Amino acid sequence: PKVLAKGKGLIAQRIKEIAKENQVLVFEAPQLARAIYFTTELGHYIPQALFLAVAQVIAYVFGLEIAKEEGTSLRKPKPKVPKELWFDEYGRRPN
């Protein structure tokens, strides 16, 4: 997967607003979002270490449409981010 947009604060809020205006699902996973934000530049692919976490989110999003058609529900995944890619909101790594 490639990073097409990213931001924090007001920029992140605007990205969410645009998504909502265009009926795009917003999946919130702060630890994963921070890992992507602080390790990946716009237009670049996410690090291989995040493939599994991102795949969980993609599978969930695609599964939602099927679940909706079948009248069922899906459990929201909790993507696991490797500890070496954990960041706080300021880009600092925890001790």
Secondary structure, DSSP 8 states (H G I E B T S, - for coil): -B------THHHHHHHHHHHHTT------HHHHHHHHHH--TTSB--GGGHHHHHHHHHHHHHHHHHHHHT-----------GGG---TTS----
